[in-house]
Amino acid sequence: MVAGRTISIAFWKGWDNPGYGTAWDLQHIGYGGLNLLPGGRSIFPHFGPRWAGLVEAKRRELDHEVIALDEEHVCIIEGQNIQVEPRPVAVPQPVRPSYGYVSSVATETAKSTAHVMQ
């Protein structure tokens, strides 16, 4: 959400505390996002049928496009293009390095470097 033009969308559902009247109240600064999305768009995350009416009504208050992104899709940005695509079903697990292997490679590298430096 923060990559979009505004983070004010975070308050649409009424779940997040905007901090009005507190020390961290940002009303005087505004709720601008990083504006990194092409075309100055914003994202409404965790979209579902329950939020369709709310998003339709609130998006009219903005002067830019809102991408409604549900839990089953991802937003892919390439240059000035934005695509909303189905989320991959299985996320590959990260490969954990073998510390013994890394250690032996580092030792061999250190030995060969020391030999070259002599």
C-alpha positions in Angstrom: 0.0 0.0 0.0 2.8 2.5 0.9 4.2 2.1 -2.7 1.0 3.7 -4.0 0.1 7.4 -4.3 -1.8 7.5 -1.0 -1.9 5.5 2.2 -5.3 7.0 3.1 -6.8 3.8 1.7 -5.7 2.1 4.9 -8.4 4.0 6.8 -11.3 3.0 4.4 -12.2 -0.2 6.3 -12.1 1.5 9.7 -9.7 -1.1 11.1 -6.6 1.1 11.3 -6.2 3.9 13.8 -5.3 7.1 11.9 -4.1 8.6 15.2 -6.3 11.7 15.0 -5.4 14.0 18.0 -2.4 12.0 19.1 1.3 12.8 18.9 1.6 10.7 15.8 -1.4 12.3 14.0 -0.2 13.0 10.4 -3.2 15.1 9.2 -1.0 18.2 9.0 1.4 16.3 6.7 -1.1 14.3 4.7 -1.2 10.6 3.8 0.8 10.5 0.7 2.4 7.2 -0.2 5.7 6.7 -2.0 4.0 7.1 -5.4 6.2 4.4 -6.9 3.4 2.7 -9.0 3.3 3.7 -12.7 0.5 6.2 -13.5 0.3 7.4 -9.9 -2.0 4.5 -8.8 -2.8 3.3 -5.4 -3.5 -0.2 -4.0 -6.4 -1.5 -1.9 -5.0 -4.7 -0.3 -7.0 -7.6 1.0 -9.9 -6.9 -1.3 -12.9 -9.2 -1.3 -16.6 -9.1 -2.2 -17.3 -7.7 1.2 -15.4 -4.5 0.3 -16.6 -4.0 -3.3 -19.2 -1.3 -2.4 -16.8 0.5 -0.1 -14.0 0.6 -2.7 -16.3 1.7 -5.5 -17.6 4.6 -3.4 -14.3 5.7 -2.0 -12.3 5.4 -5.2 -14.4 8.2 -6.6 -13.0 10.5 -3.9 -9.5 10.1 -5.4 -8.1 11.6 -8.5 -6.3 8.5 -9.6 -6.8 4.8 -10.2 -7.1 2.3 -7.3 -6.0 -1.3 -7.9 -8.1 -3.7 -5.7 -5.8 -6.6 -4.9 -7.2 -9.7 -3.2 -5.3 -12.5 -1.4 -5.2 -14.6 -4.6 -3.4 -12.2 -6.8 -0.1 -10.3 -7.0 0.8 -7.0 -8.6 3.7 -7.2 -11.0 5.4 -4.0 -12.2 7.7 -3.9 -15.1 8.7 -0.4 -16.2 5.5 1.5 -16.7 3.4 -1.7 -16.9 1.3 -3.1 -14.1 -0.2 -6.6 -14.3 -2.4 -8.3 -11.7 -1.8 -12.0 -11.9 -2.8 -15.1 -10.0 -0.5 -15.7 -7.0 1.8 -18.7 -7.4 0.3 -21.7 -5.6 3.5 -23.0 -4.0 6.3 -20.8 -2.9 9.6 -22.6 -3.1 11.5 -23.0 0.1 14.8 -21.1 0.4 17.9 -23.2 0.0 19.9 -23.3 3.2 23.7 -23.2 2.7 25.7 -26.0 4.1 27.9 -24.2 6.6 30.6 -27.0 6.4 30.8 -26.4 2.6 30.9 -22.6 3.0 33.6 -22.9 5.6 35.7 -25.3 3.5 35.4 -23.0 0.5 36.4 -20.0 2.5 39.4 -21.9 3.9 40.5 -23.1 0.5 40.0 -19.5 -0.9 42.0 -18.1 1.9 44.8 -20.6 1.3 45.0 -20.0 -2.4 44.8 -16.2 -1.9 47.6 -16.4 0.7 49.7 -18.5 -1.7 49.2 -16.0 -4.5 50.1 -13.1 -2.3 53.5 -14.7 -1.3 
